[in-house]
Amino acid sequence: MKSPIEFYFDFSSPYAYVAHEWIDALAARHGRTVRRHAILLGVTFAAAELKSPVAYPLKREYSLRDFARSARYERVPFVQPEPFPIATQNAARIFWWLHDTQGEPAAAQWARSAFRAYFTRGVALNDATALKALVLESGLDAPAAEAAWNDPAWKERLRQVNEQAIRIGVFGAPFFIVDGEPFWGNDRKAQIERLLAEGPF
């Protein structure tokens, strides 16, 4: 059995959104599955002494241009959301609640819905009312989801995931681990594909 591709993402990362649109098809081409990990970039950035690229005045305009260009390159819809970036801990807690109670497919479907809602329609995942509406739209139990994102148990689950990610060297998103080899960034797609097709290089 081939090991899954480990995929770390934050719902506020446009590059993670784009990667989320291609990762399953890439994995399937090589007989792999994807194991998703919702994390918080703010936590990994703090550990790595980094900031969002849009936080640097010199990089901001380029970064915004590149977000849209990267989406166009992969032929996925993209509308730069405002506000950006946003806190995504509640969306991430919903992910882990679904992952642990309903399984990976349910969590993956939520990830897809949340990413597309934020990066194509500007749904504010950091707003409780908007998030509950999206949960309902996604066919999920909105009161149960709200209870989950406020539950100390799911807060702790996400905290542990962030700590584990940092321990293994995750410092940004998207971040992939393929057969023990780490790759950071949506632009590592070709290298990941080559590794899966030919082995280490």
Secondary structure, 3 states (H helix, E strand, C coil): CCCCEEEEECCCCHHHHHHHHHHHHHHHHCCCCEEEEECCHHHHHHHHCCCCHHHCHHHHHHHHHHHHHHHHHCCCCCCCCCCCCCCCHHHHHHHHHHHHHCCHHHHHHHHHHHHHHHHHHCCCCCCHHHHHHHHHHCCCCHHHHHHHHHCHHHHHHHHHHHHHHHHCCCCCCCEEEECCEEEECHHHHHHHHHHHHHCCC
